[in-house]
């Protein structure tokens, strides 16, 4: 299969969906020459730097029959539009009793590791998960990115689509043509038997690399990528944990009220899965600080293979859970 | 084009309905028969009715926290509005929204909104949709004087003008943002002065003169439909009652003489229009009374409809969260 970058996969998804459906339009502060050339500046609009306005414009156009794809650029900028996200987009369908659908996709980059410092290295997906009313997507491979963006655009709800900055330039196999990936379905990226590692975005790659290393020691990791955070495929994760009995969750967001916390709650609240646990579960997350700029500080703030390895060894060595 | 008798009578009937609906809602709330927060539109009826009389049913509007008037003016059904205030399943939002979140997408009413200026970007999106559809549709957003302090107001004016969107900005300047006088939060009293900064016409209108609002809106709509872009209408009006009530109305700290002046017969938008219609022999006093009687009958029936409607079943709590 051909290999393309994560960024190229997303561009293909946009192009194909705009060809497929005249009602798909694009709004962003940065220009998109490829899309503009093919679809014109009526459907492909570059906006003033007015995040609140164009976030709401996407919502209003969605409620009026279009399928806008609104690109915030970095998730950082979405915070300028919090009224439209929190008070409007996440609530509009339910509070109006389901009178209308709002098929709008909000795209943004996320994550640290690129020395872009505190404001531009955030991973705040759990803030959006918390809102009840938004679907939240966080892919880790070019194929998933393309297939999930296509699904997001076709979905009849507001979807927030996170694009991990550290993955933009990585390449991977992506099937040609119209291949979608379903929202709400986790993917087992590597089958294993000793420890379930649920990893998000960039850390799926780190977990897979580590699985190779630890396999040489006879430690078998099962690596699961939720891909979608809302709705979360809890059953796929629970099923894995029931087999391995051990769980490590890896993410670069700080641990407090995080996707990692949510995953662990979903696993441990389930009686059968809880009873199958052989040791306490662990999170490997960012330090609870604004992401610092200087490389050694940033590296210290974010998860790395050493910390993931330490967590895996802990869950293998910890005393069993008494049930 | 001057409106004919049928249209004038319809406008008058809607103004009376808005007045009576909200006065009834206040009484129902005081008696705890309805729930939650209530923001009566009494005194501002000419803005909603004048503006919506210049719109088609397919044109889309967004409203504010004080939204009952916009609903009625745009053609919403008072039975379903009342059922929503009662929190019943036959309400517009099946009881999930209440007074501050009534919407009727079937008549182009895209919702009341609890956030000042929050509806403005949404209306702008509806205007973008109308422009892309290219079928002559327009959108309008109602907002208060307080909204001019929000970033969403300025961002939306700029984008709408930049893209020449078919959007009518309708500012209901009722002189107070909640309890604060406009002059205590703004330097420039004339809100239409924002328009030239964004390259669009700004028109100050007597917001208690329904025909003046209608004429100004028609001109703005005509401009929007021919692709010339948005207009900012600054409608000067006054809120007769308190800003909001829950179990009790909030204390009204506005000067008594100001309230009395705006409530005088020659400024009351409903009485002014009634006097205009009778003075020009367009309707008789008997016809006016018949309209008032019909409104009261319809409202009594709306209360009956609402009370006969069941409360939503808690098992339906999660229904309407996500579309298929």
Interface residues (C-beta under 8 A of the other chain):
Chain A: X25 X42 X43 X45 X47 X48 X50 X52 X53 X54 X55 X56 X57 X58 X59 X60 X61 X62 X63 X64 X65 X66 X68 X83 X84 X87 X88 X92 X93 X94 X95 X96 X97 X98 X99 X100 X101 X102 X103 X132 X133 X135 X156 X157
Chain B: X60 X62 X91 X92 X93 X94 X95 X96 X97 X101 X103 X104 X105 X106 X110 X111 X113 X114 X115 X118 X120 X121 X122 X123 X124 X125 X126 X127 X128 X129 X130 X132 X133 X139 X151 X152 X155 X156 X158 X159 X162 X163 X319 X320 X321 X322 X323 X324
